[in-house]
Structures are given as structure tokens and as C-alpha cells.
Amino acid sequence: MHGYAMLEVLSSRGFPKIKGGTLYPLLKRLEDQGLVGHEWQHDTAGPGRKQFTITEHGRRELARAANAWSQMDEVLKNFRADRQETP
């Protein structure tokens, strides 16, 4: 997926407006860490675009991060439930 399409998807999913000046440095950092890669997609109608894809390392890190968020979500749910039960 190219950067502009990512911005559109994020916007459609309720994220606040993110500018390219924010997204592209983040993508560069993810690429430097080996979490995403890119290939140039050439277009006869206009300039080429970088197509970003998640790497296997990126998939593993995403799964690890999703698991960590899930665990934190459980901790917070339990904390809120305990607070509601305590007068």
C-alpha cells in the first residue's frame, strides 16, 4: 500500500488527520528497523509510488505488540471492575 492510501485508510477508521510529513518519517523508521519494506510501483499516468509491505519480522512484532495491548486491556478492565465494586 502506498502512503497516500494509508492516510485514507487511517482516516476512514477514525484516526485524527495525519499528514504526510508525519507518516513518511515513521515509515522510514519502520523500514530501517526491518518491519516494513518497499518497492517502487511505476505508473504510466504519473509518478511512481513506493508500495510498502510488512515484512515477516514486522508481522511477528505486530503480533507481539497486539498481544501486549490485549494483556494491558485485560488489566485495565479488571482495574475498572474492581473500582466499581469498591464503595
PDB file of N, CA, C and O in Angstrom:
ATOM      1  N   MET A   1       0.850  -1.164   0.000  1.00  0.00           N
ATOM      2  CA  MET A   1       0.000   0.000   0.000  1.00  0.00           C
ATOM      3  C   MET A   1       0.904   1.238   0.000  1.00  0.00           C
ATOM      4  O   MET A   1       1.915   1.276   0.702  1.00  0.00           O
ATOM      5  N   HIS A   2       0.541   2.218  -0.771  1.00  0.00           N
ATOM      6  CA  HIS A   2       1.349   3.436  -0.796  1.00  0.00           C
ATOM      7  C   HIS A   2       0.890   4.390   0.308  1.00  0.00           C
ATOM      8  O   HIS A   2      -0.198   4.235   0.863  1.00  0.00           O
ATOM      9  N   GLY A   3       1.722   5.367   0.613  1.00  0.00           N
ATOM     10  CA  GLY A   3       1.492   6.251   1.753  1.00  0.00           C
ATOM     11  C   GLY A   3       0.159   6.967   1.722  1.00  0.00           C
ATOM     12  O   GLY A   3      -0.522   7.040   2.744  1.00  0.00           O
ATOM     13  N   TYR A   4      -0.231   7.503   0.566  1.00  0.00           N
ATOM     14  CA  TYR A   4      -1.494   8.236   0.485  1.00  0.00           C
ATOM     15  C   TYR A   4      -2.666   7.316   0.799  1.00  0.00           C
ATOM     16  O   TYR A   4      -3.606   7.722   1.482  1.00  0.00           O
ATOM     17  N   ALA A   5      -2.619   6.085   0.308  1.00  0.00           N
ATOM     18  CA  ALA A   5      -3.688   5.123   0.600  1.00  0.00           C
ATOM     19  C   ALA A   5      -3.735   4.815   2.094  1.00  0.00           C
ATOM     20  O   ALA A   5      -4.814   4.649   2.661  1.00  0.00           O
ATOM     21  N   MET A   6      -2.559   4.739   2.736  1.00  0.00           N
ATOM     22  CA  MET A   6      -2.532   4.519   4.188  1.00  0.00           C
ATOM     23  C   MET A   6      -3.232   5.653   4.918  1.00  0.00           C
ATOM     24  O   MET A   6      -4.006   5.422   5.846  1.00  0.00           O
ATOM     25  N   LEU A   7      -2.956   6.883   4.492  1.00  0.00           N
ATOM     26  CA  LEU A   7      -3.602   8.035   5.118  1.00  0.00           C
ATOM     27  C   LEU A   7      -5.115   7.959   4.964  1.00  0.00           C
ATOM     28  O   LEU A   7      -5.847   8.281   5.900  1.00  0.00           O
ATOM     29  N   GLU A   8      -5.593   7.538   3.798  1.00  0.00           N
ATOM     30  CA  GLU A   8      -7.032   7.410   3.565  1.00  0.00           C
ATOM     31  C   GLU A   8      -7.642   6.329   4.456  1.00  0.00           C
ATOM     32  O   GLU A   8      -8.717   6.528   5.023  1.00  0.00           O
ATOM     33  N   VAL A   9      -6.966   5.189   4.582  1.00  0.00           N
ATOM     34  CA  VAL A   9      -7.470   4.100   5.424  1.00  0.00           C
ATOM     35  C   VAL A   9      -7.514   4.538   6.881  1.00  0.00           C
ATOM     36  O   VAL A   9      -8.511   4.310   7.566  1.00  0.00           O
ATOM     37  N   LEU A  10      -6.450   5.162   7.357  1.00  0.00           N
ATOM     38  CA  LEU A  10      -6.423   5.626   8.745  1.00  0.00           C
ATOM     39  C   LEU A  10      -7.552   6.608   9.006  1.00  0.00           C
ATOM     40  O   LEU A  10      -8.216   6.530  10.040  1.00  0.00           O
ATOM     41  N   SER A  11      -7.774   7.523   8.088  1.00  0.00           N
ATOM     42  CA  SER A  11      -8.851   8.500   8.230  1.00  0.00           C
ATOM     43  C   SER A  11     -10.215   7.815   8.257  1.00  0.00           C
ATOM     44  O   SER A  11     -11.075   8.173   9.061  1.00  0.00           O
ATOM     45  N   SER A  12     -10.415   6.834   7.383  1.00  0.00           N
ATOM     46  CA  SER A  12     -11.705   6.134   7.322  1.00  0.00           C
ATOM     47  C   SER A  12     -11.971   5.305   8.569  1.00  0.00           C
ATOM     48  O   SER A  12     -13.114   4.946   8.851  1.00  0.00           O
ATOM     49  N   ARG A  13     -10.908   5.000   9.318  1.00  0.00           N
ATOM     50  CA  ARG A  13     -11.066   4.207  10.542  1.00  0.00           C
ATOM     51  C   ARG A  13     -11.069   5.069  11.798  1.00  0.00           C
ATOM     52  O   ARG A  13     -10.921   4.564  12.911  1.00  0.00           O
ATOM     53  N   GLY A  14     -11.239   6.377  11.608  1.00  0.00           N
ATOM     54  CA  GLY A  14     -11.432   7.259  12.743  1.00  0.00           C
ATOM     55  C   GLY A  14     -10.198   7.883  13.344  1.00  0.00           C
ATOM     56  O   GLY A  14     -10.292   8.556  14.371  1.00  0.00           O
ATOM     57  N   PHE A  15      -9.037   7.682  12.736  1.00  0.00           N
ATOM     58  CA  PHE A  15      -7.834   8.325  13.255  1.00  0.00           C
ATOM     59  C   PHE A  15      -7.901   9.817  12.964  1.00  0.00           C
ATOM     60  O   PHE A  15      -8.462  10.228  11.948  1.00  0.00           O
ATOM     61  N   PRO A  16      -7.336  10.624  13.844  1.00  0.00           N
ATOM     62  CA  PRO A  16      -7.266  12.057  13.535  1.00  0.00           C
ATOM     63  C   PRO A  16      -6.437  12.271  12.274  1.00  0.00           C
ATOM     64  O   PRO A  16      -5.662  11.402  11.875  1.00  0.00           O
ATOM     65  N   LYS A  17      -6.608  13.427  11.655  1.00  0.00           N
ATOM     66  CA  LYS A  17      -5.880  13.712  10.412  1.00  0.00           C
ATOM     67  C   LYS A  17      -4.376  13.593  10.641  1.00  0.00           C
ATOM     68  O   LYS A  17      -3.810  14.231  11.529  1.00  0.00           O
ATOM     69  N   ILE A  18      -3.758  12.772   9.831  1.00  0.00           N
ATOM     70  CA  ILE A  18      -2.310  12.571   9.871  1.00  0.00           C
ATOM     71  C   ILE A  18      -1.749  13.126   8.570  1.00  0.00           C
ATOM     72  O   ILE A  18      -2.268  12.846   7.490  1.00  0.00           O
ATOM     73  N   LYS A  19      -0.710  13.895   8.679  1.00  0.00           N
ATOM     74  CA  LYS A  19      -0.104  14.496   7.489  1.00  0.00           C
ATOM     75  C   LYS A  19       1.034  13.615   6.976  1.00  0.00           C
ATOM     76  O   LYS A  19       1.624  12.831   7.719  1.00  0.00           O
ATOM     77  N   GLY A  20       1.322  13.766   5.686  1.00  0.00           N
ATOM     78  CA  GLY A  20       2.418  13.021   5.084  1.00  0.00           C
ATOM     79  C   GLY A  20       3.741  13.279   5.782  1.00  0.00           C
ATOM     80  O   GLY A  20       4.586  12.388   5.866  1.00  0.00           O
ATOM     81  N   GLY A  21       3.926  14.501   6.287  1.00  0.00           N
ATOM     82  CA  GLY A  21       5.150  14.846   6.996  1.00  0.00           C
ATOM     83  C   GLY A  21       5.320  14.086   8.293  1.00  0.00           C
ATOM     84  O   GLY A  21       6.417  14.030   8.848  1.00  0.00           O
ATOM     85  N   THR A  22       4.235  13.502   8.776  1.00  0.00           N
ATOM     86  CA  THR A  22       4.284  12.639   9.957  1.00  0.00           C
ATOM     87  C   THR A  22       4.437  11.183   9.534  1.00  0.00           C
ATOM     88  O   THR A  22       5.250  10.449  10.097  1.00  0.00           O
ATOM     89  N   LEU A  23       3.654  10.770   8.542  1.00  0.00           N
ATOM     90  CA  LEU A  23       3.626   9.369   8.128  1.00  0.00           C
ATOM     91  C   LEU A  23       4.944   8.901   7.513  1.00  0.00           C
ATOM     92  O   LEU A  23       5.459   7.848   7.889  1.00  0.00           O
ATOM     93  N   TYR A  24       5.490   9.664   6.582  1.00  0.00           N
ATOM     94  CA  TYR A  24       6.653   9.177   5.841  1.00  0.00           C
ATOM     95  C   TYR A  24       7.898   8.993   6.706  1.00  0.00           C
ATOM     96  O   TYR A  24       8.625   8.021   6.501  1.00  0.00           O
ATOM     97  N   PRO A  25       8.181   9.881   7.664  1.00  0.00           N
ATOM     98  CA  PRO A  25       9.305   9.589   8.570  1.00  0.00           C
ATOM     99  C   PRO A  25       9.067   8.334   9.415  1.00  0.00           C
ATOM    100  O   PRO A  25      10.008   7.599   9.716  1.00  0.00           O
ATOM    101  N   LEU A  26       7.808   8.089   9.797  1.00  0.00           N
ATOM    102  CA  LEU A  26       7.500   6.863  10.544  1.00  0.00           C
ATOM    103  C   LEU A  26       7.727   5.630   9.682  1.00  0.00           C
ATOM    104  O   LEU A  26       8.278   4.634  10.151  1.00  0.00           O
ATOM    105  N   LEU A  27       7.304   5.693   8.425  1.00  0.00           N
ATOM    106  CA  LEU A  27       7.532   4.565   7.518  1.00  0.00           C
ATOM    107  C   LEU A  27       9.025   4.330   7.314  1.00  0.00           C
ATOM    108  O   LEU A  27       9.472   3.185   7.249  1.00  0.00           O
ATOM    109  N   LYS A  28       9.791   5.403   7.215  1.00  0.00           N
ATOM    110  CA  LYS A  28      11.250   5.274   7.066  1.00  0.00           C
ATOM    111  C   LYS A  28      11.850   4.594   8.290  1.00  0.00           C
ATOM    112  O   LYS A  28      12.716   3.728   8.162  1.00  0.00           O
ATOM    113  N   ARG A  29      11.391   4.984   9.474  1.00  0.00           N
ATOM    114  CA  ARG A  29      11.896   4.375  10.709  1.00  0.00           C
ATOM    115  C   ARG A  29      11.523   2.890  10.756  1.00  0.00           C
ATOM    116  O   ARG A  29      12.348   2.056  11.130  1.00  0.00           O
ATOM    117  N   LEU A  30      10.289   2.559  10.381  1.00  0.00           N
ATOM    118  CA  LEU A  30       9.867   1.152  10.352  1.00  0.00           C
ATOM    119  C   LEU A  30      10.700   0.357   9.348  1.00  0.00           C
ATOM    120  O   LEU A  30      11.047  -0.800   9.587  1.00  0.00           O
ATOM    121  N   GLU A  31      11.010   0.991   8.230  1.00  0.00           N
ATOM    122  CA  GLU A  31      11.834   0.320   7.221  1.00  0.00           C
ATOM    123  C   GLU A  31      13.256   0.112   7.745  1.00  0.00           C
ATOM    124  O   GLU A  31      13.842  -0.952   7.543  1.00  0.00           O
ATOM    125  N   ASP A  32      13.807   1.115   8.413  1.00  0.00           N
ATOM    126  CA  ASP A  32      15.152   0.988   8.985  1.00  0.00           C
ATOM    127  C   ASP A  32      15.218  -0.136  10.019  1.00  0.00           C
ATOM    128  O   ASP A  32      16.264  -0.761  10.199  1.00  0.00           O
ATOM    129  N   GLN A  33      14.100  -0.388  10.692  1.00  0.00           N
ATOM    130  CA  GLN A  33      14.036  -1.448  11.701  1.00  0.00           C
ATOM    131  C   GLN A  33      13.703  -2.809  11.095  1.00  0.00           C
ATOM    132  O   GLN A  33      13.643  -3.810  11.808  1.00  0.00           O
ATOM    133  N   GLY A  34      13.487  -2.845   9.782  1.00  0.00           N
ATOM    134  CA  GLY A  34      13.184  -4.103   9.111  1.00  0.00           C
ATOM    135  C   GLY A  34      11.751  -4.567   9.293  1.00  0.00           C
ATOM    136  O   GLY A  34      11.444  -5.737   9.064  1.00  0.00           O
ATOM    137  N   LEU A  35      10.868  -3.658   9.705  1.00  0.00           N
ATOM    138  CA  LEU A  35       9.474  -4.030   9.948  1.00  0.00           C
ATOM    139  C   LEU A  35       8.612  -3.901   8.697  1.00  0.00           C
ATOM    140  O   LEU A  35       7.614  -4.607   8.553  1.00  0.00           O
ATOM    141  N   VAL A  36       8.991  -3.009   7.799  1.00  0.00           N
ATOM    142  CA  VAL A  36       8.324  -2.876   6.502  1.00  0.00           C
ATOM    143  C   VAL A  36       9.392  -2.779   5.422  1.00  0.00           C
ATOM    144  O   VAL A  36      10.549  -2.455   5.693  1.00  0.00           O
ATOM    145  N   GLY A  37       8.987  -3.060   4.218  1.00  0.00           N
ATOM    146  CA  GLY A  37       9.852  -2.895   3.061  1.00  0.00           C
ATOM    147  C   GLY A  37       9.079  -2.127   2.005  1.00  0.00           C
ATOM    148  O   GLY A  37       7.890  -1.855   2.174  1.00  0.00           O
ATOM    149  N   HIS A  38       9.741  -1.782   0.933  1.00  0.00           N
ATOM    150  CA  HIS A  38       9.032  -1.091  -0.142  1.00  0.00           C
ATOM    151  C   HIS A  38       9.569  -1.513  -1.507  1.00  0.00           C
ATOM    152  O   HIS A  38      10.703  -1.972  -1.648  1.00  0.00           O
ATOM    153  N   GLU A  39       8.718  -1.338  -2.488  1.00  0.00           N
ATOM    154  CA  GLU A  39       9.081  -1.489  -3.899  1.00  0.00           C
ATOM    155  C   GLU A  39       8.479  -0.308  -4.632  1.00  0.00           C
ATOM    156  O   GLU A  39       7.412   0.187  -4.267  1.00  0.00           O
ATOM    157  N   TRP A  40       9.163   0.136  -5.658  1.00  0.00           N
ATOM    158  CA  TRP A  40       8.616   1.216  -6.468  1.00  0.00           C
ATOM    159  C   TRP A  40       7.593   0.652  -7.437  1.00  0.00           C
ATOM    160  O   TRP A  40       7.850  -0.334  -8.128  1.00  0.00           O
ATOM    161  N   GLN A  41       6.443   1.280  -7.480  1.00  0.00           N
ATOM    162  CA  GLN A  41       5.404   0.926  -8.442  1.00  0.00           C
ATOM    163  C   GLN A  41       5.403   2.029  -9.493  1.00  0.00           C
ATOM    164  O   GLN A  41       5.107   3.186  -9.198  1.00  0.00           O
ATOM    165  N   HIS A  42       5.736   1.654 -10.713  1.00  0.00           N
ATOM    166  CA  HIS A  42       5.787   2.637 -11.791  1.00  0.00           C
ATOM    167  C   HIS A  42       4.404   2.789 -12.396  1.00  0.00           C
ATOM    168  O   HIS A  42       3.667   1.815 -12.550  1.00  0.00           O
ATOM    169  N   ASP A  43       4.064   4.010 -12.734  1.00  0.00           N
ATOM    170  CA  ASP A  43       2.740   4.313 -13.268  1.00  0.00           C
ATOM    171  C   ASP A  43       2.922   5.110 -14.551  1.00  0.00           C
ATOM    172  O   ASP A  43       3.627   6.119 -14.564  1.00  0.00           O
ATOM    173  N   THR A  44       2.294   4.665 -15.620  1.00  0.00           N
ATOM    174  CA  THR A  44       2.430   5.377 -16.892  1.00  0.00           C
ATOM    175  C   THR A  44       1.674   6.701 -16.869  1.00  0.00           C
ATOM    176  O   THR A  44       1.984   7.597 -17.654  1.00  0.00           O
ATOM    177  N   ALA A  45       0.689   6.841 -15.985  1.00  0.00           N
ATOM    178  CA  ALA A  45      -0.119   8.056 -15.929  1.00  0.00           C
ATOM    179  C   ALA A  45       0.470   9.121 -15.006  1.00  0.00           C
ATOM    180  O   ALA A  45      -0.013  10.253 -14.989  1.00  0.00           O
ATOM    181  N   GLY A  46       1.488   8.783 -14.249  1.00  0.00           N
ATOM    182  CA  GLY A  46       2.039   9.760 -13.314  1.00  0.00           C
ATOM    183  C   GLY A  46       3.315   9.242 -12.685  1.00  0.00           C
ATOM    184  O   GLY A  46       3.897   8.256 -13.138  1.00  0.00           O
ATOM    185  N   PRO A  47       3.740   9.921 -11.635  1.00  0.00           N
ATOM    186  CA  PRO A  47       4.990   9.496 -10.991  1.00  0.00           C
ATOM    187  C   PRO A  47       4.842   8.149 -10.294  1.00  0.00           C
ATOM    188  O   PRO A  47       3.743   7.744  -9.916  1.00  0.00           O
ATOM    189  N   GLY A  48       5.964   7.467 -10.135  1.00  0.00           N
ATOM    190  CA  GLY A  48       5.950   6.199  -9.417  1.00  0.00           C
ATOM    191  C   GLY A  48       5.633   6.408  -7.948  1.00  0.00           C
ATOM    192  O   GLY A  48       5.739   7.517  -7.426  1.00  0.00           O
ATOM    193  N   ARG A  49       5.246   5.337  -7.297  1.00  0.00           N
ATOM    194  CA  ARG A  49       4.915   5.390  -5.876  1.00  0.00           C
ATOM    195  C   ARG A  49       5.627   4.259  -5.159  1.00  0.00           C
ATOM    196  O   ARG A  49       5.851   3.185  -5.716  1.00  0.00           O
ATOM    197  N   LYS A  50       5.975   4.528  -3.909  1.00  0.00           N
ATOM    198  CA  LYS A  50       6.522   3.471  -3.061  1.00  0.00           C
ATOM    199  C   LYS A  50       5.356   2.648  -2.532  1.00  0.00           C
ATOM    200  O   LYS A  50       4.434   3.180  -1.913  1.00  0.00           O
ATOM    201  N   GLN A  51       5.407   1.346  -2.782  1.00  0.00           N
ATOM    202  CA  GLN A  51       4.423   0.421  -2.230  1.00  0.00           C
ATOM    203  C   GLN A  51       5.055  -0.222  -1.007  1.00  0.00           C
ATOM    204  O   GLN A  51       6.066  -0.915  -1.119  1.00  0.00           O
ATOM    205  N   PHE A  52       4.467   0.004   0.154  1.00  0.00           N
ATOM    206  CA  PHE A  52       5.005  -0.542   1.391  1.00  0.00           C
ATOM    207  C   PHE A  52       4.325  -1.862   1.720  1.00  0.00           C
ATOM    208  O   PHE A  52       3.122  -2.024   1.515  1.00  0.00           O
ATOM    209  N   THR A  53       5.112  -2.802   2.234  1.00  0.00           N
ATOM    210  CA  THR A  53       4.580  -4.085   2.698  1.00  0.00           C
ATOM    211  C   THR A  53       5.227  -4.420   4.030  1.00  0.00           C
ATOM    212  O   THR A  53       6.361  -4.033   4.307  1.00  0.00           O
ATOM    213  N   ILE A  54       4.483  -5.145   4.842  1.00  0.00           N
ATOM    214  CA  ILE A  54       5.018  -5.573   6.131  1.00  0.00           C
ATOM    215  C   ILE A  54       5.908  -6.793   5.903  1.00  0.00           C
ATOM    216  O   ILE A  54       5.579  -7.667   5.100  1.00  0.00           O
ATOM    217  N   THR A  55       7.018  -6.847   6.601  1.00  0.00           N
ATOM    218  CA  THR A  55       7.944  -7.978   6.485  1.00  0.00           C
ATOM    219  C   THR A  55       7.536  -9.070   7.478  1.00  0.00           C
ATOM    220  O   THR A  55       6.671  -8.855   8.326  1.00  0.00           O
ATOM    221  N   GLU A  56       8.157 -10.227   7.366  1.00  0.00           N
ATOM    222  CA  GLU A  56       7.888 -11.295   8.342  1.00  0.00           C
ATOM    223  C   GLU A  56       8.263 -10.838   9.746  1.00  0.00           C
ATOM    224  O   GLU A  56       7.541 -11.103  10.708  1.00  0.00           O
ATOM    225  N   HIS A  57       9.393 -10.153   9.856  1.00  0.00           N
ATOM    226  CA  HIS A  57       9.794  -9.593  11.153  1.00  0.00           C
ATOM    227  C   HIS A  57       8.723  -8.616  11.649  1.00  0.00           C
ATOM    228  O   HIS A  57       8.390  -8.601  12.834  1.00  0.00           O
ATOM    229  N   GLY A  58       8.194  -7.811  10.745  1.00  0.00           N
ATOM    230  CA  GLY A  58       7.131  -6.873  11.097  1.00  0.00           C
ATOM    231  C   GLY A  58       5.875  -7.587  11.567  1.00  0.00           C
ATOM    232  O   GLY A  58       5.220  -7.141  12.509  1.00  0.00           O
ATOM    233  N   ARG A  59       5.534  -8.695  10.916  1.00  0.00           N
ATOM    234  CA  ARG A  59       4.351  -9.473  11.335  1.00  0.00           C
ATOM    235  C   ARG A  59       4.536 -10.035  12.741  1.00  0.00           C
ATOM    236  O   ARG A  59       3.608 -10.020  13.550  1.00  0.00           O
ATOM    237  N   ARG A  60       5.732 -10.530  13.024  1.00  0.00           N
ATOM    238  CA  ARG A  60       5.997 -11.059  14.373  1.00  0.00           C
ATOM    239  C   ARG A  60       5.908  -9.953  15.421  1.00  0.00           C
ATOM    240  O   ARG A  60       5.325 -10.146  16.487  1.00  0.00           O
ATOM    241  N   GLU A  61       6.485  -8.804  15.114  1.00  0.00           N
ATOM    242  CA  GLU A  61       6.440  -7.683  16.058  1.00  0.00           C
ATOM    243  C   GLU A  61       5.015  -7.165  16.234  1.00  0.00           C
ATOM    244  O   GLU A  61       4.625  -6.779  17.336  1.00  0.00           O
ATOM    245  N   LEU A  62       4.247  -7.156  15.162  1.00  0.00           N
ATOM    246  CA  LEU A  62       2.847  -6.738  15.248  1.00  0.00           C
ATOM    247  C   LEU A  62       2.062  -7.684  16.143  1.00  0.00           C
ATOM    248  O   LEU A  62       1.270  -7.237  16.973  1.00  0.00           O
ATOM    249  N   ALA A  63       2.273  -8.985  15.984  1.00  0.00           N
ATOM    250  CA  ALA A  63       1.592  -9.974  16.831  1.00  0.00           C
ATOM    251  C   ALA A  63       1.998  -9.801  18.289  1.00  0.00           C
ATOM    252  O   ALA A  63       1.159  -9.888  19.186  1.00  0.00           O
ATOM    253  N   ARG A  64       3.295  -9.556  18.528  1.00  0.00           N
ATOM    254  CA  ARG A  64       3.772  -9.349  19.894  1.00  0.00           C
ATOM    255  C   ARG A  64       3.136  -8.103  20.501  1.00  0.00           C
ATOM    256  O   ARG A  64       2.690  -8.130  21.648  1.00  0.00           O
ATOM    257  N   ALA A  65       3.092  -7.014  19.740  1.00  0.00           N
ATOM    258  CA  ALA A  65       2.512  -5.766  20.236  1.00  0.00           C
ATOM    259  C   ALA A  65       1.011  -5.913  20.468  1.00  0.00           C
ATOM    260  O   ALA A  65       0.485  -5.396  21.453  1.00  0.00           O
ATOM    261  N   ALA A  66       0.318  -6.614  19.572  1.00  0.00           N
ATOM    262  CA  ALA A  66      -1.123  -6.828  19.746  1.00  0.00           C
ATOM    263  C   ALA A  66      -1.388  -7.637  21.005  1.00  0.00           C
ATOM    264  O   ALA A  66      -2.344  -7.360  21.729  1.00  0.00           O
ATOM    265  N   ASN A  67      -0.557  -8.629  21.274  1.00  0.00           N
ATOM    266  CA  ASN A  67      -0.697  -9.427  22.485  1.00  0.00           C
ATOM    267  C   ASN A  67      -0.469  -8.566  23.724  1.00  0.00           C
ATOM    268  O   ASN A  67      -1.203  -8.684  24.705  1.00  0.00           O
ATOM    269  N   ALA A  68       0.540  -7.706  23.684  1.00  0.00           N
ATOM    270  CA  ALA A  68       0.822  -6.822  24.821  1.00  0.00           C
ATOM    271  C   ALA A  68      -0.349  -5.874  25.071  1.00  0.00           C
ATOM    272  O   ALA A  68      -0.718  -5.641  26.222  1.00  0.00           O
ATOM    273  N   TRP A  69      -0.937  -5.325  24.006  1.00  0.00           N
ATOM    274  CA  TRP A  69      -2.099  -4.445  24.162  1.00  0.00           C
ATOM    275  C   TRP A  69      -3.283  -5.211  24.728  1.00  0.00           C
ATOM    276  O   TRP A  69      -4.018  -4.691  25.567  1.00  0.00           O
ATOM    277  N   SER A  70      -3.469  -6.433  24.278  1.00  0.00           N
ATOM    278  CA  SER A  70      -4.568  -7.258  24.773  1.00  0.00           C
ATOM    279  C   SER A  70      -4.415  -7.515  26.267  1.00  0.00           C
ATOM    280  O   SER A  70      -5.386  -7.446  27.021  1.00  0.00           O
ATOM    281  N   GLN A  71      -3.192  -7.811  26.686  1.00  0.00           N
ATOM    282  CA  GLN A  71      -2.941  -8.033  28.113  1.00  0.00           C
ATOM    283  C   GLN A  71      -3.189  -6.757  28.911  1.00  0.00           C
ATOM    284  O   GLN A  71      -3.780  -6.813  29.989  1.00  0.00           O
ATOM    285  N   MET A  72      -2.752  -5.621  28.405  1.00  0.00           N
ATOM    286  CA  MET A  72      -2.974  -4.351  29.094  1.00  0.00           C
ATOM    287  C   MET A  72      -4.463  -4.037  29.164  1.00  0.00           C
ATOM    288  O   MET A  72      -4.942  -3.514  30.170  1.00  0.00           O
ATOM    289  N   ASP A  73      -5.187  -4.350  28.111  1.00  0.00           N
ATOM    290  CA  ASP A  73      -6.630  -4.137  28.101  1.00  0.00           C
ATOM    291  C   ASP A  73      -7.300  -4.946  29.209  1.00  0.00           C
ATOM    292  O   ASP A  73      -8.193  -4.444  29.891  1.00  0.00           O
ATOM    293  N   GLU A  74      -6.876  -6.191  29.390  1.00  0.00           N
ATOM    294  CA  GLU A  74      -7.427  -7.025  30.462  1.00  0.00           C
ATOM    295  C   GLU A  74      -7.122  -6.438  31.835  1.00  0.00           C
ATOM    296  O   GLU A  74      -7.993  -6.408  32.705  1.00  0.00           O
ATOM    297  N   VAL A  75      -5.901  -5.976  32.034  1.00  0.00           N
ATOM    298  CA  VAL A  75      -5.516  -5.363  33.309  1.00  0.00           C
ATOM    299  C   VAL A  75      -6.407  -4.157  33.592  1.00  0.00           C
ATOM    300  O   VAL A  75      -6.903  -3.996  34.706  1.00  0.00           O
ATOM    301  N   LEU A  76      -6.608  -3.316  32.590  1.00  0.00           N
ATOM    302  CA  LEU A  76      -7.433  -2.124  32.780  1.00  0.00           C
ATOM    303  C   LEU A  76      -8.894  -2.475  33.030  1.00  0.00           C
ATOM    304  O   LEU A  76      -9.549  -1.831  33.850  1.00  0.00           O
ATOM    305  N   LYS A  77      -9.414  -3.480  32.343  1.00  0.00           N
ATOM    306  CA  LYS A  77     -10.796  -3.916  32.590  1.00  0.00           C
ATOM    307  C   LYS A  77     -10.951  -4.404  34.022  1.00  0.00           C
ATOM    308  O   LYS A  77     -11.927  -4.068  34.693  1.00  0.00           O
ATOM    309  N   ASN A  78      -9.992  -5.194  34.492  1.00  0.00           N
ATOM    310  CA  ASN A  78     -10.044  -5.685  35.871  1.00  0.00           C
ATOM    311  C   ASN A  78      -9.937  -4.538  36.862  1.00  0.00           C
ATOM    312  O   ASN A  78     -10.636  -4.531  37.876  1.00  0.00           O
ATOM    313  N   PHE A  79      -9.085  -3.583  36.589  1.00  0.00           N
ATOM    314  CA  PHE A  79      -8.924  -2.424  37.459  1.00  0.00           C
ATOM    315  C   PHE A  79     -10.231  -1.645  37.553  1.00  0.00           C
ATOM    316  O   PHE A  79     -10.659  -1.270  38.645  1.00  0.00           O
ATOM    317  N   ARG A  80     -10.861  -1.402  36.412  1.00  0.00           N
ATOM    318  CA  ARG A  80     -12.130  -0.665  36.406  1.00  0.00           C
ATOM    319  C   ARG A  80     -13.216  -1.444  37.132  1.00  0.00           C
ATOM    320  O   ARG A  80     -14.007  -0.859  37.872  1.00  0.00           O
ATOM    321  N   ALA A  81     -13.263  -2.752  36.932  1.00  0.00           N
ATOM    322  CA  ALA A  81     -14.272  -3.575  37.607  1.00  0.00           C
ATOM    323  C   ALA A  81     -14.063  -3.528  39.112  1.00  0.00           C
ATOM    324  O   ALA A  81     -15.032  -3.428  39.864  1.00  0.00           O
ATOM    325  N   ASP A  82     -12.812  -3.598  39.564  1.00  0.00           N
ATOM    326  CA  ASP A  82     -12.517  -3.525  40.996  1.00  0.00           C
ATOM    327  C   ASP A  82     -12.937  -2.184  41.568  1.00  0.00           C
ATOM    328  O   ASP A  82     -13.466  -2.128  42.679  1.00  0.00           O
ATOM    329  N   ARG A  83     -12.715  -1.114  40.842  1.00  0.00           N
ATOM    330  CA  ARG A  83     -13.075   0.224  41.330  1.00  0.00           C
ATOM    331  C   ARG A  83     -14.582   0.385  41.413  1.00  0.00           C
ATOM    332  O   ARG A  83     -15.078   1.062  42.313  1.00  0.00           O
ATOM    333  N   GLN A  84     -15.320  -0.220  40.497  1.00  0.00           N
ATOM    334  CA  GLN A  84     -16.777  -0.101  40.511  1.00  0.00           C
ATOM    335  C   GLN A  84     -17.384  -0.896  41.653  1.00  0.00           C
ATOM    336  O   GLN A  84     -18.451  -0.540  42.154  1.00  0.00           O
ATOM    337  N   GLU A  85     -16.724  -1.968  42.072  1.00  0.00           N
ATOM    338  CA  GLU A  85     -17.230  -2.789  43.171  1.00  0.00           C
ATOM    339  C   GLU A  85     -16.910  -2.182  44.529  1.00  0.00           C
ATOM    340  O   GLU A  85     -17.596  -2.471  45.509  1.00  0.00           O
ATOM    341  N   THR A  86     -15.878  -1.345  44.602  1.00  0.00           N
ATOM    342  CA  THR A  86     -15.463  -0.747  45.868  1.00  0.00           C
ATOM    343  C   THR A  86     -16.260   0.529  46.106  1.00  0.00           C
ATOM    344  O   THR A  86     -16.251   1.435  45.271  1.00  0.00           O
ATOM    345  N   PRO A  87     -16.970   0.606  47.276  1.00  0.00           N
ATOM    346  CA  PRO A  87     -17.763   1.828  47.543  1.00  0.00           C
ATOM    347  C   PRO A  87     -16.891   3.024  47.859  1.00  0.00           C
ATOM    348  O   PRO A  87     -17.405   4.115  48.104  1.00  0.00           O
TER     349      PRO A  87
END
